[in-house]
Amino acid sequence: MSGGNYNVILCERGIRTFDTYMRNTMDIAAIPVIKQLSHLPVVADPSHGTGRRNKVAPMALAAVAAERTACSSKFIRDPERALSDVPNPFTAISSPS
């Protein structure tokens, strides 16, 4: 924005932790904090934020409760044959919800 681009959207995609079950830890609490401190829209990405198929819907609902501006999610038709994000829990070992 300091360079003149005001088309900025923030995206909550999770934070790196020592948890080995999920790719990232979705920081739902960050959404209302950012919305309070900033005028920028906040998009939640629960598919990247968790890396687990069966966690996307519950975390999307949590993001709705946290008043996100929008949700984004990655859908892979055949996760076992995906060419991107391999290997990771989302495509490699997670079970369908």
Backbone hydrogen bonds, N-H to C=O, Kabsch-Sander energy under -0.5 kcal/mol:
donor,donor_aa,acceptor,acceptor_aa,energy
4,G,1,M,-1.7
6,Y,4,G,-0.8
8,V,6,Y,-1.5
10,L,41,P,-2.6
12,E,43,V,-2.9
13,R,11,C,-0.8
15,I,25,T,-2.4
23,R,50,T,-1.9
25,T,15,I,-2.7
26,M,24,N,-0.6
28,I,26,M,-1.4
30,A,27,D,-1.1
31,I,27,D,-0.5
31,I,28,I,-1.3
33,V,29,A,-1.2
34,I,30,A,-2.9
35,K,31,I,-2.3
36,Q,32,P,-1.7
37,L,33,V,-2.1
38,S,34,I,-1.9
43,V,10,L,-3.2
44,A,70,A,-2.4
45,D,12,E,-2.6
47,S,72,S,-0.6
49,G,45,D,-2.6
50,T,46,P,-1.3
51,G,46,P,-0.5
51,G,47,S,-1.6
55,K,52,R,-1.5
56,V,52,R,-0.7
56,V,53,R,-1.1
57,A,53,R,-0.5
59,M,55,K,-2.0
60,A,56,V,-2.3
61,L,57,A,-2.2
62,A,58,P,-2.0
63,A,59,M,-2.1
64,V,60,A,-2.0
65,A,61,L,-2.2
66,A,62,A,-1.6
67,E,64,V,-1.6
68,R,63,A,-2.0
69,T,42,V,-3.0
70,A,42,V,-1.2
72,S,44,A,-3.0
75,F,73,S,-0.5
77,R,75,F,-0.5
81,R,78,D,-1.9
82,A,79,P,-1.3
92,A,88,N,-3.1
93,I,89,P,-0.6
94,S,89,P,-1.7
